[in-house]
Amino acid sequence: MSERHINYKFKSKSKFDSIKIFGDSIALPDLKLKIAEQASLGAGSENELFIFDAQTGQEYTNAKQYFSYNTSVLVERRNVVRQKDIIVNV
């Protein structure tokens, strides 16, 4: 089987990079993880990745979405706002 890739580009960058996939497709959560690993974002990062169709700009939000090899996507990294518990004594 020949090498298969998904092409991705961060919206802030000018060129596409690619990740190697094994098989014919990859699920959205796995795609995000592979991109984060390749971009050295690390686990527990304060950022979350959002994936968009490279031609239409439509955001992919369904975790069950699969991407076939040779697909091109855009990636946006956003800061995650975590809420802290507030305890109020009355």
Secondary structure as GFF3:
##gff-version 3
##sequence-region A 1 90
A	DSSP	beta_strand	4	10	.	.	.	ID=ss1
A	DSSP	beta_strand	17	21	.	.	.	ID=ss2
A	DSSP	beta_strand	25	27	.	.	.	ID=ss3
A	DSSP	alpha_helix	28	38	.	.	.	ID=ss4
A	DSSP	beta_strand	47	53	.	.	.	ID=ss5
A	DSSP	beta_strand	59	60	.	.	.	ID=ss6
A	DSSP	beta_strand	66	68	.	.	.	ID=ss7
A	DSSP	beta_strand	72	79	.	.	.	ID=ss8
###
